[in-house]
Amino acid sequence: MDSILELISKIKQRPAMYIGRNSISSLKAFLDGWYLRSPDTISDIEVMGEFQDWVCKKYKIDTHSWDHILLFYSFDEYNALQEFFKQFELFLSERKK
């Protein structure tokens, strides 16, 4: 996989295979590790940085990371993970405009 967008798409299809358990915290830890895989991850960092800003603006919270914000507004870790996929797709569609 060459980009974080491809990776997130694959994780969405089979989360437990990639992140071990269906939780937003596991996803965040996995994606943080993804950044460390290579020094050429600037575009991946930019995408997730933009997503961070987008989530903060949407929920009007700027002191927490996107995973904590989504978890706060969810029933549990699993629900927050599902919400991440929905919100990330919405973010990408707005980003293309």
C-alpha positions as CSV (number, residue, x, y, z in Angstrom):
1,M,0.0,0.0,0.0
2,D,1.3,3.4,-1.0
3,S,-0.9,5.8,0.9
4,I,-2.9,6.1,4.0
5,L,-6.0,6.5,1.9
6,E,-5.5,3.0,0.5
7,L,-4.7,1.7,4.0
8,I,-7.9,3.1,5.5
9,S,-9.9,1.7,2.7
10,K,-8.5,-1.8,3.4
11,I,-9.0,-1.5,7.1
12,K,-12.6,-0.5,6.6
13,Q,-13.2,-3.8,4.8
14,R,-11.6,-6.0,7.4
15,P,-10.7,-4.0,10.5
16,A,-9.8,-6.9,12.8
17,M,-7.3,-8.3,10.3
18,Y,-5.3,-5.0,10.4
19,I,-5.8,-3.5,13.8
20,G,-6.6,-6.6,16.0
21,R,-9.9,-5.4,17.4
22,N,-12.6,-3.2,16.2
23,S,-11.8,-0.1,18.1
24,I,-11.0,3.5,17.4
25,S,-8.0,3.4,19.8
26,S,-6.5,0.5,17.9
27,L,-7.0,2.3,14.6
28,K,-5.3,5.4,15.9
29,A,-2.3,3.4,17.2
30,F,-2.0,1.6,13.9
31,L,-2.1,4.8,11.9
32,D,0.4,6.5,14.1
33,G,2.7,3.5,13.4
34,W,2.0,3.9,9.7
35,Y,3.6,7.3,9.8
36,L,6.8,5.9,11.1
37,R,7.2,3.4,8.4
38,S,9.2,5.7,6.1
39,P,10.4,9.3,6.0
40,D,8.3,9.9,2.8
41,T,5.0,10.1,4.5
42,I,4.4,13.9,4.2
43,S,1.2,13.5,2.2
44,D,-0.1,11.0,4.7
45,I,0.6,13.3,7.6
46,E,-1.0,16.2,5.7
47,V,-4.2,14.2,5.1
48,M,-4.6,13.2,8.7
49,G,-3.7,16.7,9.8
50,E,-6.4,18.1,7.7
51,F,-8.8,15.4,9.0
52,Q,-7.8,16.4,12.6
53,D,-8.6,20.1,11.8
54,W,-11.9,19.1,10.1
55,V,-13.1,17.0,13.1
56,C,-12.1,19.8,15.5
57,K,-14.1,22.3,13.5
58,K,-17.1,20.0,13.1
59,Y,-17.4,19.2,16.8
60,K,-16.1,22.6,18.0
61,I,-13.4,21.0,20.1
62,D,-9.8,21.8,19.5
63,T,-8.0,20.3,22.5
64,H,-8.3,16.6,21.7
65,S,-7.3,14.3,18.9
66,W,-9.8,13.0,16.3
67,D,-10.0,9.6,17.9
68,H,-10.8,11.0,21.4
69,I,-13.4,13.4,19.9
70,L,-15.2,10.6,18.0
71,L,-15.0,8.3,21.0
72,F,-16.5,11.0,23.2
73,Y,-19.5,11.2,20.9
74,S,-20.0,7.5,20.5
75,F,-21.4,4.6,22.6
76,D,-18.1,2.6,22.6
77,E,-14.9,1.9,20.8
78,Y,-16.6,-0.1,18.1
79,N,-19.2,2.6,17.4
80,A,-16.5,5.2,17.3
81,L,-14.6,3.2,14.7
82,Q,-17.7,3.0,12.5
83,E,-18.2,6.7,13.0
84,F,-14.6,7.3,11.9
85,F,-15.2,5.6,8.6
86,K,-18.4,7.6,8.0
87,Q,-16.7,10.9,8.9
88,F,-13.5,10.2,7.0
89,E,-15.5,9.6,3.8
90,L,-17.4,12.8,4.4
91,F,-14.2,14.6,5.0
92,L,-12.7,13.2,1.7
93,S,-15.8,14.2,-0.3
94,E,-15.6,17.7,1.1
95,R,-11.9,17.9,0.5
96,K,-12.3,17.1,-3.2
97,K,-14.6,20.1,-3.7
